[in-house]
């Protein structure tokens, strides 16, 4: 095989492990491209994932700066060599891509490329992507250098494992979509059971107050006070639901900022004092951050709705490469064994499933009249 700066079994093993470590499709694509370029010592690498409309749904590059990529313009359509990769599903190894009859030129800001190696990424009979390399880093006097048959063999091995990693990432993202759908369904039921009932009670109480205004003003006043209380409770339910519907903030703000914002909202919406402290936590894998957020929300829901707590403290601390979340309240507490025997789980099963699903652990400490502490630890990336 070609003797690039990191050729050999160790380099291949490192690349394959890197691909299998990521769960997000975009991260997998970037890792595949970077690994291919480094392993084969090429100046440029790219990976295109086709859409259903004659273009690319995603196109990831390595070796091109962000500024240069923006200047190149829109994602390429399927034409020329790119079309051959996706439609003919065969390897293309060219001494100079510019001399191929299918070559149609570059956009003005596109880097100039000569020697070229590309092959499809396949899942069974389906082509799910195309991997390209250009400009082998070696002297090219008199055309004496370029990609070799050994390079082609190495890239084929990488493409086989890339197909597995990409398929697994897609399955993971699909499972997340299903989980989000389940969460929305759960919230819909919760809104129906809680908010709808309160609004129905509010309407009946308002009707009663209207009927009493003339003949019993004192009782009418009491009913109106009840209307105000029911409206406030319904508003609290809606605020809590809105908070749960916004995990997308994780992508933009990160876990610490998202938790801090949501807890500030809950602190304003409830009579209990709700505080948050985040110390030294670095970015975690996306699945772990979402699981931590969901467990925090479930634990806060229990503390604010069921425990009668006056104070709820949330902390998120770094622990090794990972993090540990604690939600502690001074509420009435409970006996976890009694809760299990009674068939009431207070979301504990869901929280444990979320923790174990990302390689973490969840512990619950609680006693009657002594509050509750829920702790979740994740290993990091």
Buried (B, 14 or more C-beta within 10 A) or exposed (E): BBEBEBBEEEBBEBBBEBBBEBBBBEBBBBBBBBBBBBBBBBBBBBBBBBEEEEBBEBBBBBBBEEEEBEEBEEEBEBEBBBBBBBEEBEBBBBBBBEEBEEBEEEEEEBBEBBBBBBBBBBEEEEBBBBBBBBBBEBEBEEEEBBBBEEBBEBBEBBBEBBBBBBBBBBEBBEEBEEBBEEBEEEBEEBBEEBBEEBBEBBEEBBEBBEEBEEEEEEBBEBBBEBBEEBBEBBEBBBBBBEBBEEBEBBEEEBBBEBBBBBBEBBBEBBEBEBEBBBEEBEEBBBBBBBBBBBBBBBBBBBBBBBBEBEBBBBBBBBEEEBBBBBBBBBBBBBEBEEBEEEEEEBBBEBBBEBBEEBBBEBEBEBEEEEBBBBBBBBBBB
